[in-house]
Amino acid sequence: MKMIVDGAERKLRAVWFENGKVRMIEQRKLPEKIEIFDAENSDAIAYAIKSMVVRGAPAIGVAAAFGLAMAKIKGENMDDALEKIRKTRPTAFDLFKAIEFMKANDFELNAAERYSLEVSGRCKKIGEFGDALIPDNSKILTHCNAGALAVVDWGTALAPMRMAKENGKKIFVFVDETRPRLQGAKLTAWELGQEGIEHAIIADNAAGYFMKKGEVDLAIVGADRICANGDFANKIGTYEKAVVAKENGIPFYVAAPGTTFDFSIENGDMIPIEERDEEEVLNIGGTRIGPETSRARNPAFDVTPSRYVTAYITEYGIFRPEKLPELKRKMNSDLFMSH
């Protein structure tokens, strides 16, 4: 991804392997500072994934792949390493896809590199297909962060926007703040700013206001797991955006690579939903915002039924919900996806 550091343009991946370490952009520090987090064993990988040093389903998968390769290189007990990493983020299907891929390839470092390059390249294809859905002068709504930080490069939901900008289209992006961790306000807005894409951060509960006013032409979001029937899990708050978009006749697209599709489960009721620490809700920037006596609930994701999805933007093309069996056939014939 492109970023400006001390006035100079640099290109970094969100996750990579270098000198025996898995290196990651420390996403908890953005946008205030760009720091690199180095993981030197599977404990550090598990911590990085669980604590959201690295986040976004595809990037989590890449971090897991490199982490397992590193564990093998360093002679760790692979059963222990697998168990630690597997338990970190239960909703993100890419995590489990990456684990199975690495097991099938004997945890070799070149397999992890291949996995990373495949995910990045596939997300570029998502950008190419998704660009066709974005007319010039479009106003786009997105939720959470589904950019290069969440993938490795390019992004999922942001890939079509990047490609549209690259192809000379004028676009404007409404960026939901994404409480409680503010991934939209902190990460998506930062990525769009680095790319020179015009945008505005809005409160999560303002999206319906702009939709009803006719100021949103389409919505594009990412996903953490997509079921056989098209129901999908994404950052908490996605479901209500999809419902309001349908009410207002606004196309609602889900951008995700094949690694995010879990055809082994029939519908969204079967997706495990991670519930995180209540302190994420009760505090902002270290300052408590609720009464000391109050408790909080903090589901990290919600599930949007497929009836609210206009289409899924994938590296194989664009598929409406009723066409997902065709996508499954394409994935089954893809050697990378079958490992």
C-alpha positions in Angstrom: 0.0 0.0 0.0 1.1 3.6 -0.6 1.8 5.8 2.4 3.5 9.1 3.1 6.2 8.9 5.8 8.1 12.1 6.7 7.0 13.6 3.4 8.2 10.7 1.3 6.1 8.1 -0.5 6.7 4.5 0.7 5.1 1.2 -0.1 4.6 -1.4 2.6 2.5 -4.5 2.9 0.4 -4.9 6.0 2.1 -8.2 6.9 5.4 -9.7 5.7 8.3 -12.0 6.7 11.8 -10.7 7.1 14.9 -11.9 8.9 13.2 -14.7 10.8 10.3 -12.4 12.0 6.8 -11.7 11.0 6.5 -8.0 10.6 3.2 -6.1 10.7 2.1 -2.5 10.6 0.9 -1.8 14.1 -2.7 -0.9 13.3 -3.5 0.2 16.9 -1.1 3.1 16.5 -2.6 4.5 13.3 -3.2 7.2 12.2 -1.0 9.0 14.8 2.2 7.1 14.0 3.5 4.3 11.7 5.1 1.6 13.8 6.2 -1.9 12.9 5.3 -4.8 15.3 7.8 -7.7 15.1 6.6 -11.2 16.1 9.3 -13.7 16.8 7.3 -16.8 18.0 3.7 -18.2 17.8 2.8 -16.5 21.2 3.5 -13.1 19.7 1.5 -14.0 16.5 -1.5 -15.1 18.6 -1.2 -11.8 20.7 -1.0 -9.7 17.5 -4.1 -11.3 16.0 -6.1 -11.3 19.2 -5.3 -7.8 20.3 -5.8 -6.4 16.8 -2.2 -5.4 16.0 -3.2 -7.0 12.7 -6.9 -7.2 11.7 -9.1 -7.8 8.8 -9.9 -11.4 7.8 -7.5 -11.8 4.9 -4.6 -10.1 6.8 -5.3 -12.3 9.8 -5.0 -15.4 7.5 -1.6 -14.1 6.1 -0.3 -13.4 9.6 -1.3 -16.9 10.7 0.4 -18.4 7.6 3.7 -16.6 8.2 3.4 -17.4 12.0 3.1 -21.1 11.4 6.0 -21.1 9.0 8.1 -19.2 11.6 7.1 -21.7 14.3 8.3 -24.5 12.1 11.6 -22.8 11.4 12.2 -22.2 15.1 11.4 -25.7 16.1 8.2 -25.0 18.0 5.7 -27.7 18.9 3.4 -27.3 15.9 0.3 -28.7 17.6 0.7 -26.0 20.3 1.4 -23.3 17.8 -1.7 -24.3 15.8 -3.9 -24.4 18.8 -2.8 -20.9 20.0 -3.4 -19.3 16.6 -6.6 -21.1 15.9 -8.3 -19.8 19.0 -7.6 -16.1 18.4 -10.5 -14.8 16.2 -13.3 -17.4 15.7 -15.4 -15.4 13.2 -12.7 -14.7 10.5 -12.8 -17.7 8.1 -9.6 -16.7 6.4 -7.8 -17.7 9.6 -8.9 -21.3 9.3 -8.4 -21.3 5.5 -4.8 -20.2 6.0 -4.2 -22.8 8.7 -5.5 -25.6 6.5 -3.4 -24.3 3.6 -0.3 -24.3 5.7 -1.0 -27.8 7.1 -1.4 -29.1 3.5 1.9 -27.6 2.6 3.9 -28.8 5.6 4.2 -25.3 7.1 6.8 -24.2 4.6 7.8 -20.6 4.4 7.5 -20.5 0.6 3.8 -21.7 1.0 3.2 -18.7 3.4 4.7 -16.4 0.8 2.6 -17.9 -1.9 -0.5 -17.5 0.3 0.2 -13.8 0.9 0.9 -13.1 -2.8 -2.3 -15.0 -3.8 -4.5 -13.0 -1.4 -3.0 -9.7 -2.5 -3.3 -10.6 -6.2 -6.9 -11.8 -5.8 -7.9 -8.6 -4.1 -6.4 -6.6 -7.0 -8.8 -8.6 -9.2 -11.7 -7.6 -6.9 -10.7 -4.0 -7.6 -10.8 -4.5 -11.3 -14.2 -6.2 -11.3 -15.7 -3.8 -8.7 -14.5 -0.7 -10.6 -17.2 -1.5 -13.3 -19.9 -1.0 -10.6 -18.7 2.5 -9.8 -20.0 5.3 -12.1 -18.0 8.5 -12.3 -19.0 11.0 -9.6 -20.3 8.3 -7.3 -20.8 8.7 -3.6 -20.0 5.5 -1.8 -20.6 4.4 1.8 -18.3 1.9 3.5 -18.2 0.5 7.0 -15.2 -0.5 9.1 -11.8 -1.0 7.3 -11.6 -3.3 4.3 -8.6 -1.7 2.8 -5.0 -2.8 2.3 -4.4 -2.9 6.1 -7.1 -5.6 6.3 -5.7 -7.6 3.4 -1.9 -7.1 2.8 -2.3 -4.8 -0.2 -5.2 -3.3 -2.3 -8.0 -4.3 0.1 -11.4 -5.7 -0.5 -14.1 -3.0 -0.3 -11.5 -0.3 -0.9 -9.9 -2.1 -3.9 -12.7 -1.0 -6.4 -12.4 2.6 -5.0 -8.6 2.6 -5.5 -9.1 1.3 -9.0 -11.8 3.8 -9.8 -9.4 6.6 -8.7 -6.6 5.1 -10.7 -8.8 5.1 -13.8 -9.6 8.8 -13.4 -13.1 8.6 -11.9 -14.1 11.2 -9.3 -15.6 9.5 -6.2 -16.5 10.5 -2.7 -16.6 8.1 0.2 -18.7 8.3 3.4 -16.6 6.5 6.1 -18.6 5.1 9.0 -16.6 5.8 12.2 -17.1 2.1 13.3 -17.5 2.1 17.0 -16.2 0.9 19.3 -12.6 0.6 17.9 -13.1 3.3 15.3 -11.5 1.4 12.4 -13.3 3.5 9.9 -12.3 6.9 11.4 -8.8 5.8 12.2 -7.8 3.3 9.4 -10.1 3.7 6.4 -10.0 7.5 6.5 -6.2 7.3 6.8 -5.9 4.9 3.8 -8.2 7.1 1.6 -6.2 10.1 2.6 -2.9 8.4 1.5 -4.5 7.7 -1.8 -5.9 11.2 -2.3 -9.5 9.9 -2.4 -12.0 12.5 -1.2 -14.0 11.4 1.9 -15.8 12.3 5.1 -16.0 10.5 8.4 -19.5 10.2 9.6 -21.0 8.9 12.9 -22.2 5.3 12.6 -25.8 6.4 13.2 -25.6 9.1 10.4 -25.5 6.7 7.5 -29.3 6.4 7.2 -29.6 10.2 7.2 -27.4 10.5 4.1 -29.0 7.5 2.4 -32.5 9.0 2.8 -31.3 12.4 1.5 -30.1 10.6 -1.7 -26.5 11.4 -1.1 -25.3 7.8 -1.2 -25.2 6.0 -4.6 -23.9 2.6 -3.5 -22.4 0.8 -0.5 -19.4 -1.5 -0.5 -18.3 -3.4 2.6 -15.9 -6.3 3.3 -16.7 -9.6 5.1 -15.2 -11.9 7.7 -17.1 -15.0 6.7 -19.7 -15.7 3.9 -21.9 -18.8 4.1 -23.2 -21.1 1.4 -26.5 -19.1 1.2 -24.8 -15.7 1.1 -25.4 -14.6 4.6 -22.2 -12.9 5.8 -20.6 -11.7 9.0 -18.9 -8.3 9.1 -18.1 -5.7 11.6 -20.9 -4.9 14.0 -23.2 -2.3 12.4 -23.1 -3.7 8.9 -26.5 -5.4 9.2 -28.4 -2.2 9.9 -26.5 -0.4 7.0 -27.7 -3.1 4.6 -31.3 -2.9 5.8 -31.4 0.8 5.4 -29.7 0.7 2.0 -32.4 -1.8 0.8 -35.2 0.5 2.2 -33.7 3.3 0.2 -33.1 1.4 -3.0 -29.3 1.7 -2.7 -27.1 -1.2 -4.2 -25.2 -3.0 -1.4 -22.1 -4.9 -2.4 -19.9 -7.3 -0.4 -16.3 -7.5 -1.6 -14.3 -10.6 -0.5 -11.8 -13.1 -1.9 -12.6 -16.8 -2.1 -10.7 -17.4 1.1 -13.6 -15.7 3.0 -16.3 -18.0 1.6 -17.2 -20.9 3.9 -19.4 -23.2 1.9 -19.3 -25.8 4.7 -21.9 -23.9 6.7 -25.4 -23.3 5.3 -26.5 -20.0 6.8 -25.5 -17.1 9.1 -27.0 -18.7 12.2 -24.0 -21.1 12.1 -21.3 -18.4 12.2 -19.6 -18.1 15.6 -19.7 -14.4 16.7 -16.8 -13.2 18.7 -17.7 -11.0 21.8 -14.8 -8.8 22.9 -13.9 -7.1 26.2 -16.6 -4.6 27.4 -13.9 -2.1 28.1 -13.7 -1.4 24.3 -17.2 0.0 24.6 -16.8 1.7 28.0 -13.6 3.6 27.1 -12.4 5.8 24.3 -8.7 6.7 24.1 -8.3 5.6 27.7 -11.1 7.8 29.0 -14.1 6.1 30.4 -17.4 7.3 28.9 -19.9 5.3 30.9 -20.8 5.3 34.6 -18.5 3.2 36.7 -21.5 1.0 37.7 -22.5 0.3 34.1 -21.6 -2.8 32.2 -21.4 -3.2 28.4 -21.9 -5.9 25.7 -19.5 -5.9 22.8 -20.2 -8.3 19.9 -17.5 -7.7 17.3 -19.6 -8.8 14.3 -23.2 -9.1 13.1 -24.7 -11.3 10.4 -26.4 -9.8 7.4 -28.9 -12.0 5.5 -28.2 -12.5 1.8 -31.5 -10.9 0.8 -30.0 -7.5 1.6 -26.9 -8.1 -0.7 -27.0 -6.9 -4.3 -24.0 -8.9 -5.3 -20.6 -10.2 -4.1 -17.5 -8.8 -5.7 -14.8 -11.5 -5.9 -11.7 -12.4 -7.9 -13.8 -14.6 -10.0 -16.3 -11.9 -11.0 -19.5 -10.5 -9.6 -22.2 -12.9 -8.3 -25.7 -12.2 -7.1 -26.8 -14.3 -4.1 -28.6 -16.9 -6.3 -25.5 -17.4 -8.4 -23.3 -18.5 -5.4 -23.4 -22.2 -6.5 -21.6 -21.0 -9.7 -19.0 -19.3 -7.6 -18.5 -22.5 -5.6 -17.9 -24.5 -8.8 -15.3 -22.0 -9.9 -13.6 -22.2 -6.5 -13.6 -26.0 -6.6 -11.7 -25.9 -9.8 -9.1 -23.4 -8.5 -6.0 -25.3 -7.4 -5.1 -22.7 -4.8 -8.5 -22.8 -3.2 -8.6 -26.6 -3.1 -5.5 -26.8 -0.8 
